[in-house]
Every structure is written in C-alpha cells, then in structure tokens.
Amino acid sequence: MTSSRAPSDADRLHKRPPGAASTAFTRNVRLLLAARTARSLGQGVTVASFSLYLHALGYSGGAIGTVLMAGLMFGAMLTAIVGPLSDRRSQKRMLLGYEVAAAAAALAAMLSKNEAILIFAATIAGFGRGANGAAGPFAPVEQAWIARELEGAARRRALSVNATLGFLGMGFGAASVAVPGLMGHGFADLASYRLLFLVPFVGSLAALALLFTTEERTHAAVSIPTADTRARDLSITREENRQLRRLATANAINGFAIGIIGPLIAYWFARRFAQGPTLIGPAMALTFFLGAVGSGLNRRLADRIGTVRSVLWMRGTGLVLMIATALATSFPVAVGLYASRALCNQGTAGARQAVAADLTRAERRGLAASVQSLSLQIPRAAGPILGGMLIHSGAFVLPFLMAAGLQAIYLVLYGKYFGALDARP
C-alpha cells in the first residue's frame, strides 16, 4: 500500500518522495546549527561578565537593569517586524544582516572606552541577556528556517540539538571569563572586561561565514484556492490564532518571571556572595553545560511521556530548585542548586520551540516563532529593572520567590492549553 500523504515543504525542497520519512538533517540545518554554536560562545561571555562590567563602572542595580531592559526592548521591536516577514522574505539575508550588526557592536565595545558607545552597542547586540546562541531578535527567522527544512521527529530533534549546542557554546564562553584572572591580570583594570568582547566579535564573524555558505531555496508556488478551500483555511487559521494567543498569554507570565532574575544572576552572585568574574564565569559555565545535558534528557523524556508533559515535569522540578537557590547560604551550594535548576528549566528550550512550531501550518511558522519569542521578550524586558533594584537594596530572596510564583502560574496554563498536543502522532 502506498502512502497518500501530500508532499510537505521538506519533501518538495529536497526531492524526497511523499511518504518517505527522514531523520537526517539537511546541509542548511547543519550550517545553521554550526552558526548557532559559534554565536553562543560570545553570548556566554557577555552573560557572565556584562552586568559585572557595568557594576565595575559604578552602575547601580536599577541602572544595570535599565541597560539590560533597553537591549531586550530593542530586540522585541525588531522581532515584531522580522518574525512575520521571515515567512515571505529571504531568511538568509536577515540572518546575515544580524551577524554584521552583532560583530560591529562587539568591535565597538572592545575598542571604545566611551560608555555611551558601550550602551548603544549593548542595546543593538543585547549583551548579557543570554539568548542561548539564538540570533537575537532574528531568532524566529532561524527557527522558521529549521522548521521548513525538516518535519515531524526530525524537526523536534533538530530544535533540541540546536538548544543543546547553544548551551554548550555558552558554557565554554562563560568559562573563558575566568582566563584573565587565571593569568594574573584580574579585573581591576577595565581593559580586561573590554578584551572579553573579542569572543563575541570572532563568534559573529564565524557565524557570518557559515551562513554565507547556506543555499536558500524558493518555496513551491501555491495554487489559487477554491471557495471550499478558502473556508477550510479560514477555520484552520482561526484555530491557529487561538492557540497562538494562548501561547502568548502563558509566555508573557514566564517571560516576566525570567526577566526578574535570569539576566541578573551574575550580579546576584556578586552582591550576595561577594565574588568576582574569575569564579562567577565558571559558575555560569556550569549552568550552561547542565542546560545542554538537560536538553538531551528532555528529548528522551519527551519520547516517552510526550513533549508537553516533559516540559511540565522538568520545569516543575526547576521551580523547586529556584526557591532552594535563593535560600542557599554559601556560594558553592547556590551555584550547584542554580545549575541543577538550569538543567531542568533550560533543558526544555527545544521542546517548547517544537510545541510552538506544531501550532501552525508550515507557511505560518515564522509567525508562530515570532509569537513564541516576542511574548517572552517584552515581559522579560520589564523584569531586570525590578530585579536589579531589589538585589541592589539587599533583597536577595524576594526576586526568586516572585519568579517562582509566576512560573507556577505559567506551568498551570501551559498544561491546560497544550496538554492535548501529546496525544497527536
């Protein structure tokens, strides 16, 4: 018996016969994964050091939060524009443009002592926000491209591997922050902080070179719909929009929770335990390495109990570990608990992207990825100001408790809205 399945985007683009399932990654996907790895090295450096650099410059917690917010808000505005456009415009050109801007921002931060230039570069490139190697506000473009190249289990695996490689790259990048201290230079001289921007600069150049070698394909022409197909498409679109509104609602709560403490964790370690970059860098690296481990564990767990259930179980465990981190009384214990929490929380990144991709048809996946990213970024942008002010005032536990409470609400909504997706093939 032959399969009657209609050929998908991936079938048409890569000449795969209808019904022939493939789990192999295409060349474009492999190049996108490699670019993400290169990009994530630099992001790991800035997550571990940028807020500490601002602290060394004399910025208060509220001021640090404001700088981080500016980068997040700028990224959110760009995401709102480029995400939907990625369904109709060249994804390759968009990603190349992002890498050029990111490389220029890193170069400016490395060479200039002017604080205005540093803040402008940080706003453009989003230093310190921790995008797990994603292309900043162009992350929906990257996700939509991968989603179009693959389907089914191969797509879910690619998004999981994408997240894993991002965590690994950020881990090595964060670990490199300890190098000046180990070499005896330390961070008393602000030039050591500026030198660290060499890593994101080189990482962006490497990603740029990899993206140049991709081969973007035009999509197959769409036939003119009949009255019946227009009515059916309208019904499907309405259901997809309903699901996307649900996704945005849940993500908004999660995004605000992440923003309160996530971008400021290095600053929290510095204020709570009086530690510097030489120890905080490796501590942050551990969280990213365990995030990579968690991504692999989540992929196997999702195969057994379902993607949504795997998110709920792991994020629920991470919520408990977040509260325990806030109550830790020593730096090593706090690092161990927070890194374990990263294994559970960050390990679900690929699974959550896969859920978002499954909410719409192929031609709307750029929009879905944009909603996924934007609904996290905008609320997340408001969090650092609140978190920074609380940490600066010495309230080291309250930000974690607030974030944990919000994430508990998020998990309830996520299970209610998307739990039925696990029943799909």
ZIVENJO-V634532 format. One record per helix or strand of 3 or more residues. SS is the DSSP state (alpha for helix, beta for strand). FROM is the first residue (numbers start at 1). TO is the last residue. If there is no record, write none. Layout:
BEGIN
{{SS	FROM	TO} {SS	FROM	TO}}
END
This chain:
BEGIN
{{alpha	9	13} {alpha	27	56} {alpha	61	85} {alpha	91	111} {alpha	115	125} {alpha	136	149} {alpha	152	182} {alpha	191	195} {alpha	197	212} {alpha	227	273} {alpha	277	305} {alpha	307	327} {alpha	331	357} {alpha	362	392} {alpha	398	423}}
END
